[in-house]
Each structure stands twice: as structure tokens, then as C-alpha cells.
Amino acid sequence: MASSAKMLDVPGPDGDRQVRISSPDREIWPGITKWDLAGYTAAVGSAQLRALGDRPVTLQRFPQGVSGEEFFSKNPPRGTPEWSRTVMCTYPSGRQHPQLVIDEPATAVWAVQMNTVTFHPWPVRTANTDNPDELRIDLDPQPGRSFADIIEAAGALAELLRELKLTPWVKTSGSRGLHVYARIATDYEFLDVRHGVIAIARELERRLPDLVTTAWWKEERGVKIFVDFNQANRDRTIASAYSPRPLDGAPVSMPVRWADLGEIATGDFTVRTVPGLLESDGDAWAGIDDAVGNLEPALAMWEADLERGLGEMPFPPEYPKMPGEPPRVQPSKKVAEHWDDAGERIEG
């Protein structure tokens, strides 16, 4: 039987590359095929490289479409093209292994051939995978909050970042929330960046106490917008700009201009619509690489909070117990006498 595979021409540094797409008619979303997704990825390639380029990337893959099984590839899939490369990354456990680096649109299209829907880049460059060059803040709305509420929180966050001499950039999450980014100088490692983000989150909560929360445990968040500070940790990633999401309608995590934020709806940005919007309106993040700020003012806020008695926050569950971390147990299940002042369980 003849193969149904198609070849897609993708612009490369020295002319077009041909990328083979097998099973091109397989539906990834209803009515949107693997070939459509490959074409989308090629169409947004130059803009998406601003978010993906020169970074370790984790691939979120769906071999049978978004309604089927999914898995995350940290190790590069077999058969990586000769023009691609990898970089060694260190994980919270201390183990190391290589991750794929996407330096050109053809590599991203090849990842789609390997059934990738969403790209999750690290906030580091390959020259230094221990020191982030990006501060990322995920505004995660709890049930009961509207998109207008999230826009209000994002606007206040942008104002705060500007006060801290950081340039904020915003994108839709591709779901219900917003992601706010700022480029930073690579002067600090992950734990420092985490502390800067925690300080920013706490200050935003002080300014908007009825709207924003830093509570890690869901039972304490109420109907507020959670500022997910743990996205600043090593090996924690966010869907890249221009990445599709595995949700109904094939939504895309879309960069937008601050001036336009009040005029948009998250449903505006899909695999079908984004290439045309990018062609007509340009890339809202075109200047992000020229706006590198310093984390020092945010870290000064962290130190001020330490003096107020505010210390470390909970880490994700896959992390080892970290210095100064509070007890890693739901507040409703915590029995005070079972824990010491350092947050360690007292074995009876």
C-alpha cells in the first residue's frame, strides 16, 4: 500500500527543508488534521522561535489526537533530524539528561510529525541552563472569576513590574488565564528567580487582596486568581507563545499588546485564526528580546518580606524537601503537634 505521507517545505537558514508528515489526515482536533497543525506551525515559525529558540523544550505529545493518550517527552524523540541539537539539563533530583532545542521552524514542524501539540520551553538559554533569562508569572483563575477579573489582575501586575524596572509582556494561556513575562539578565539561578516571583506575587496580593491570592493549597484560595509562583522552579514550564493547547476548538497561547487586552476574548485565537492575525497585526512580542531587566528590585522586596517574617513557600510535590519550606501538607489535614518549627514531621 502506498504511503499517505506528505512532504512540507519549511524555510530554513540555507533554503527550504522538506519535513515528512506521516498520517497527515489524522485528526488532532475534530476537523483539524496533523497536516493542518504542521502547516500552522510552519506559518507561525519565525514568531514562535522568539519563545522557543535556543531553549531546552519539553514536548507534549498526542499520538491519537487531543482526545487520546498524552505524554510529555523530555528526552528527545528518536530520529531527530540532523539539523537539530540537544542540550544537557539538570533536574530537581540532581539527575541530568539532554532535551531537544528548537533553532528553526523545521525542527518544530518535525516535532509535530512526532505528534507534538504543545511546546514547553525552559526559561533558560542553552549557554547557561542554570540561570533563567525569563521571569514568568501564571495568573490562574479559580472557578467563579471572569476574564475581566484576570485582565484587572494582569494590569496591576504590569504596573508593579514596571515599578521594579521590568518590562511586562502578556499572552493568553490558551485556556482561561493569562501569562505575564519579563526578560531578565542571567545574573541569578532558579531559586533566586523563584524568590523574586514570590515577592512580586505577595505584593500583588497586598494591592488586590480581594482578587489575588498566593495560597498554594486550593482549599485556601477561594474565588480568587492564584499567582502560581511555582512556575518559576527548575523543570517547571509554561506553554510557549503560539503553542496550540489540547482543548476544544484548538486554542492558541497568543501574545497580545497591553493596549488590546480589554478588547479580546480567548476564543479569538485558534490554529485556524492565528496565522492570519499574525500576518495582519504582526507579533505583539517583537521587542521582547531588547527589553532585558534586572531582578535586583524584586529580590529587595523578598528581603523586606523576610524581615517581616514572611519566608519560603511550598514547593511542587516532586521536589525534595527544601530549606525553610513550610510543612508540605494540606492545612485541613495538618495536626500542629506533628510538625516542628522547621516544617519537619515529628515521628511519634
C-alpha positions as CSV (number, residue, x, y, z in Angstrom):
1,M,0.0,0.0,0.0
2,A,1.3,3.4,-1.0
3,S,2.3,5.7,1.9
4,S,-0.1,8.6,2.7
5,A,2.8,10.7,3.9
6,K,3.3,14.2,2.6
7,M,6.3,16.5,2.4
8,L,6.1,20.0,3.8
9,D,8.5,22.7,2.6
10,V,9.7,24.8,5.6
11,P,12.0,27.8,5.2
12,G,15.5,27.1,6.7
13,P,18.7,29.0,7.1
14,D,20.0,27.8,3.7
15,G,16.8,27.4,1.8
16,D,13.8,25.2,2.3
17,R,13.9,22.0,4.3
18,Q,11.5,19.2,3.5
19,V,9.8,17.7,6.5
20,R,7.9,14.4,6.1
21,I,4.5,14.3,7.7
22,S,3.1,10.8,8.1
23,S,-0.7,10.2,8.7
24,P,-1.4,13.7,7.5
25,D,-5.2,13.2,7.6
26,R,-5.3,12.0,11.2
27,E,-7.5,14.4,13.2
28,I,-5.8,16.2,16.1
29,W,-8.9,18.1,16.9
30,P,-12.2,17.5,15.2
31,G,-11.9,18.9,11.8
32,I,-8.2,19.8,12.2
33,T,-5.6,17.3,10.9
34,K,-2.0,16.7,11.6
35,W,-1.3,18.3,8.2
36,D,-3.2,21.4,9.3
37,L,-1.2,21.5,12.5
38,A,2.1,21.2,10.6
39,G,1.1,24.0,8.3
40,Y,0.1,26.2,11.3
41,T,3.5,25.5,12.9
42,A,5.3,26.5,9.7
43,A,3.2,29.6,9.3
44,V,4.0,31.0,12.9
45,G,7.5,29.6,12.9
46,S,9.5,32.8,13.0
47,A,7.4,34.4,15.7
48,Q,7.3,31.2,17.8
49,L,11.1,30.9,17.6
50,R,11.2,34.1,19.8
51,A,9.7,32.0,22.5
52,L,11.3,28.6,21.7
53,G,14.7,29.4,20.1
54,D,17.9,28.3,21.9
55,R,16.0,26.8,24.8
56,P,15.5,23.2,26.1
57,V,12.0,22.2,25.2
58,T,9.6,19.6,26.6
59,L,7.1,18.2,24.1
60,Q,3.5,17.5,25.0
61,R,2.5,14.7,22.5
62,F,-0.8,13.2,21.5
63,P,-0.3,10.2,19.2
64,Q,-4.1,9.7,18.6
65,G,-5.2,13.4,18.8
66,V,-6.1,15.5,21.8
67,S,-8.9,13.2,23.0
68,G,-6.5,10.3,23.3
69,E,-3.5,9.5,25.5
70,E,-0.9,12.2,26.1
71,F,2.6,12.2,27.4
72,F,5.5,14.6,27.9
73,S,8.8,14.0,26.2
74,K,11.8,15.4,28.0
75,N,14.2,13.1,26.2
76,P,14.3,14.0,22.5
77,P,12.2,11.5,20.4
78,R,14.1,9.1,18.3
79,G,15.0,10.1,14.8
80,T,15.8,13.7,15.5
81,P,16.8,15.5,12.2
82,E,20.4,16.1,11.5
83,W,20.0,19.9,11.7
84,S,18.6,19.7,15.3
85,R,20.6,19.7,18.6
86,T,20.1,19.0,22.2
87,V,21.4,20.5,25.5
88,M,22.0,18.8,28.9
89,C,19.6,19.8,31.7
90,T,19.8,19.2,35.4
91,Y,16.5,18.3,37.2
92,P,15.5,18.9,40.8
93,S,16.5,15.3,41.7
94,G,20.1,16.1,40.5
95,R,19.9,13.7,37.5
96,Q,20.7,15.0,34.1
97,H,19.7,14.2,30.5
98,P,19.5,16.0,27.2
99,Q,16.5,17.9,25.9
100,L,15.6,19.0,22.4
101,V,16.5,22.5,21.3
102,I,14.4,24.2,18.5
103,D,16.6,26.5,16.5
104,E,14.4,26.8,13.3
105,P,10.8,26.3,12.3
106,A,11.6,23.0,10.6
107,T,12.5,21.4,13.9
108,A,9.2,22.5,15.4
109,V,7.4,21.0,12.3
110,W,9.3,17.8,12.8
111,A,8.1,17.8,16.4
112,V,4.5,18.0,15.1
113,Q,5.4,15.0,12.9
114,M,6.1,13.3,16.3
115,N,2.6,14.3,17.4
116,T,3.5,17.3,19.5
117,V,0.7,19.7,20.1
118,T,2.2,22.0,22.8
119,F,5.8,23.2,23.3
120,H,7.0,23.8,26.9
121,P,10.3,25.7,26.8
122,W,12.5,26.2,29.8
123,P,13.1,29.8,30.9
124,V,16.9,29.5,30.1
125,R,19.2,29.6,27.1
126,T,21.4,26.8,26.1
127,A,24.6,28.6,27.1
128,N,23.5,28.6,30.7
129,T,20.7,26.2,31.7
130,D,21.0,27.1,35.4
131,N,20.3,30.8,35.3
132,P,16.9,31.9,33.8
133,D,16.7,34.8,31.4
134,E,12.9,35.0,31.8
135,L,10.6,35.7,34.6
136,R,7.2,34.0,34.1
137,I,4.0,34.6,36.1
138,D,0.9,32.5,35.6
139,L,-2.4,34.1,36.6
140,D,-4.6,31.1,37.2
141,P,-8.3,32.0,37.8
142,Q,-10.2,29.9,40.3
143,P,-13.8,29.0,39.4
144,G,-16.1,32.0,39.6
145,R,-13.7,34.6,38.2
146,S,-14.3,36.2,34.8
147,F,-11.8,37.1,32.1
148,A,-12.3,40.8,33.0
149,D,-11.1,39.9,36.5
150,I,-8.0,38.4,35.1
151,I,-7.3,41.4,32.9
152,E,-7.6,43.6,36.0
153,A,-5.0,41.5,37.9
154,A,-2.7,41.5,34.8
155,G,-2.9,45.2,34.5
156,A,-1.9,45.7,38.2
157,L,0.9,43.2,37.8
158,A,2.2,45.0,34.7
159,E,2.2,48.3,36.7
160,L,4.1,46.6,39.5
161,L,6.7,45.1,37.2
162,R,7.3,48.5,35.6
163,E,7.9,49.9,39.1
164,L,10.5,47.2,39.5
165,K,12.2,48.3,36.2
166,L,11.0,45.2,34.4
167,T,9.2,45.3,31.0
168,P,6.0,43.1,31.1
169,W,4.7,41.2,28.2
170,V,1.3,39.3,28.2
171,K,-0.2,36.4,26.4
172,T,-3.3,34.3,26.7
173,S,-2.7,30.9,28.3
174,G,-4.8,29.2,25.6
175,S,-7.2,28.3,28.4
176,R,-8.8,30.7,30.9
177,G,-5.8,32.6,32.3
178,L,-3.1,35.0,31.3
179,H,0.7,34.6,31.4
180,V,2.9,37.7,32.1
181,Y,6.6,37.5,31.2
182,A,9.7,39.7,31.6
183,R,13.2,39.2,30.3
184,I,15.8,39.4,32.9
185,A,19.6,39.4,33.0
186,T,21.1,35.9,33.7
187,D,22.6,37.0,37.0
188,Y,20.6,34.7,39.2
189,E,19.8,31.0,39.5
190,F,16.4,29.4,39.7
191,L,15.9,29.7,43.5
192,D,16.7,33.4,43.3
193,V,14.2,33.9,40.5
194,R,11.6,32.0,42.4
195,H,12.1,34.3,45.4
196,G,11.7,37.3,43.2
197,V,8.5,35.9,41.8
198,I,7.1,35.1,45.3
199,A,7.9,38.7,46.3
200,I,6.1,40.1,43.3
201,A,3.1,37.8,43.9
202,R,2.9,38.8,47.6
203,E,2.9,42.5,46.7
204,L,0.2,42.0,44.1
205,E,-1.8,40.2,46.7
206,R,-1.4,43.1,49.1
207,R,-2.6,45.5,46.4
208,L,-5.5,43.4,45.3
209,P,-6.4,41.3,48.4
210,D,-10.0,40.6,47.3
211,L,-8.9,39.5,43.8
212,V,-5.5,37.8,44.1
213,T,-4.1,35.0,46.2
214,T,-0.7,33.3,46.7
215,A,-2.2,30.4,48.6
216,W,-0.6,27.2,47.3
217,W,-3.3,24.9,48.7
218,K,-6.6,25.1,46.6
219,E,-8.7,24.9,49.7
220,E,-7.3,28.3,50.8
221,R,-7.7,30.1,47.5
222,G,-11.4,30.8,47.5
223,V,-12.8,32.6,44.4
224,K,-9.6,34.4,43.5
225,I,-6.8,34.5,40.9
226,F,-3.9,32.4,42.0
227,V,-0.4,33.7,41.2
228,D,1.4,30.5,40.5
229,F,4.9,31.2,41.9
230,N,6.0,27.6,41.5
231,Q,6.2,28.0,37.7
232,A,9.5,29.8,38.5
233,N,11.1,26.5,39.6
234,R,13.6,24.4,37.7
235,D,11.9,21.9,35.3
236,R,8.5,23.7,35.6
237,T,7.4,25.1,32.2
238,I,4.6,27.0,30.6
239,A,3.1,26.5,27.1
240,S,5.1,28.8,24.8
241,A,3.7,31.7,22.9
242,Y,2.0,30.5,19.7
243,S,1.6,26.9,21.1
244,P,-1.7,25.3,20.5
245,R,-3.4,23.8,23.5
246,P,-5.1,20.4,23.7
247,L,-8.6,21.9,24.3
248,D,-11.8,22.1,22.4
249,G,-11.5,24.5,19.4
250,A,-7.7,24.2,19.1
251,P,-6.9,27.4,21.1
252,V,-3.5,29.0,21.0
253,S,-1.5,30.7,23.7
254,M,-1.4,34.1,22.0
255,P,0.8,37.2,22.6
256,V,-1.2,40.4,22.8
257,R,-0.5,44.0,23.2
258,W,-1.4,45.6,26.5
259,A,-3.5,48.2,24.8
260,D,-5.6,45.5,23.2
261,L,-6.1,43.3,26.2
262,G,-9.5,44.7,27.0
263,E,-10.8,44.1,23.5
264,I,-10.0,40.4,23.1
265,A,-11.6,37.1,24.0
266,T,-9.6,33.9,24.5
267,G,-11.7,32.2,21.8
268,D,-10.3,34.7,19.2
269,F,-7.0,32.8,18.9
270,T,-7.0,29.3,17.4
271,V,-4.9,27.2,15.0
272,R,-7.3,28.5,12.3
273,T,-7.2,32.2,13.0
274,V,-3.7,33.0,14.4
275,P,-1.7,32.8,11.2
276,G,-3.9,35.5,9.6
277,L,-3.8,37.6,12.7
278,L,-0.1,37.4,12.9
279,E,0.2,38.4,9.2
280,S,-2.1,41.3,9.6
281,D,-1.2,42.6,13.0
282,G,2.4,41.4,13.5
283,D,4.0,39.8,16.5
284,A,3.0,41.6,19.8
285,W,6.2,40.3,21.4
286,A,8.5,41.5,18.6
287,G,10.6,43.7,21.0
288,I,10.8,41.3,24.0
289,D,14.5,40.4,23.4
290,D,15.5,44.0,23.6
291,A,13.9,44.7,27.0
292,V,16.1,42.9,29.5
293,G,15.6,44.0,33.1
294,N,17.3,43.3,36.4
295,L,15.9,41.1,39.2
296,E,17.5,43.1,42.0
297,P,14.5,45.3,42.9
298,A,12.3,42.2,43.2
299,L,14.9,40.5,45.4
300,A,15.0,43.5,47.6
301,M,11.2,43.1,48.1
302,W,11.9,39.4,49.0
303,E,14.5,40.5,51.6
304,A,12.0,43.1,53.0
305,D,9.4,40.3,53.3
306,L,11.9,38.1,55.2
307,E,12.3,40.9,57.7
308,R,8.5,41.0,58.1
309,G,8.6,37.3,58.9
310,L,7.4,36.0,55.5
311,G,9.6,33.2,54.4
312,E,9.7,30.3,51.9
313,M,6.6,29.0,50.3
314,P,5.7,25.3,49.4
315,F,7.5,23.7,46.5
316,P,5.9,21.3,44.0
317,P,5.3,17.7,45.2
318,E,8.1,16.3,43.0
319,Y,10.7,18.4,44.8
320,P,12.8,17.2,47.7
321,K,12.0,19.0,51.0
322,M,13.7,22.4,50.6
323,P,15.4,24.6,53.2
324,G,12.9,26.8,55.1
325,E,9.9,25.2,53.3
326,P,6.7,25.1,55.4
327,P,5.0,21.7,56.1
328,R,4.0,20.0,52.8
329,V,0.6,19.0,54.0
330,Q,-2.9,20.4,53.3
331,P,-3.9,22.8,56.1
332,S,-7.1,21.0,56.7
333,K,-5.1,17.8,57.4
334,K,-2.3,19.3,59.4
335,V,-2.1,18.4,63.1
336,A,0.1,21.1,64.7
337,E,1.8,18.8,67.2
338,H,3.1,16.5,64.5
339,W,5.3,19.2,63.0
340,D,8.3,21.2,64.3
341,D,9.2,24.8,63.7
342,A,11.3,23.9,60.7
343,G,8.4,22.2,58.9
344,E,9.7,18.7,59.5
345,R,7.3,15.9,60.6
346,I,7.8,14.7,64.1
347,E,7.7,10.9,64.1
348,G,5.8,9.6,67.0
